[in-house]
């Protein structure tokens, strides 16, 4: 039987490595299909940014 602490660690590691794998893929897809946020006067960033990075975190 797996202890509850080990189970939490395994779930955390699975989520971490899953996010590390999927976020770069999503950024590449967003760039290819044009899901880009362009900077303007109200934005803090100065270069275009992909809009889908948060999807990989959920």
C-alpha positions as CSV (number, residue, x, y, z in Angstrom):
1,X,0.0,0.0,0.0
2,X,1.2,3.5,-0.8
3,X,1.3,6.0,2.1
4,X,-0.7,9.2,1.7
5,X,2.4,11.3,1.8
6,X,4.0,9.4,-1.0
7,X,0.7,9.6,-3.0
8,X,0.7,13.4,-2.6
9,X,4.4,13.5,-3.8
10,X,3.6,11.3,-6.8
11,X,0.6,13.4,-7.8
12,X,2.6,16.6,-7.4
13,X,5.4,15.2,-9.6
14,X,3.0,14.0,-12.2
15,X,1.4,17.4,-12.4
16,X,4.8,19.2,-12.5
17,X,6.3,17.0,-15.3
18,X,3.0,17.0,-17.2
19,X,2.9,20.8,-17.2
20,X,6.6,21.1,-18.1
21,X,5.9,18.8,-21.1
22,X,2.7,20.4,-22.3
23,X,3.3,24.1,-21.9
24,X,6.1,24.4,-24.6
25,X,3.9,22.4,-27.0
26,X,0.9,24.7,-26.4
27,X,3.1,27.8,-26.9
28,X,4.3,26.4,-30.2
29,X,0.8,25.7,-31.3
30,X,-0.5,29.1,-30.2
31,X,2.3,30.8,-32.2
32,X,1.5,28.8,-35.3
33,X,-2.2,29.5,-35.3
34,X,-1.9,33.1,-34.2
35,X,-3.1,33.1,-30.6
36,X,-0.8,35.9,-29.7
37,X,-1.3,38.8,-27.4
38,X,0.2,41.9,-28.9
39,X,1.5,44.7,-26.6
40,X,-0.3,48.1,-26.5
41,X,-0.3,51.1,-24.2
42,X,-2.3,49.2,-21.4
43,X,0.0,46.1,-21.3
44,X,3.2,45.6,-19.4
45,X,4.9,43.2,-21.8
46,X,6.8,44.7,-24.8
47,X,6.9,41.7,-27.1
48,X,4.1,39.5,-28.4
49,X,3.1,36.6,-26.0
50,X,1.2,33.4,-26.6
51,X,-2.2,33.3,-24.9
52,X,-2.5,29.6,-24.0
53,X,0.3,29.0,-21.5
54,X,-2.2,28.9,-18.6
55,X,-4.1,26.0,-20.2
56,X,-1.2,23.7,-19.6
57,X,-1.2,24.5,-15.9
58,X,-4.8,23.4,-15.4
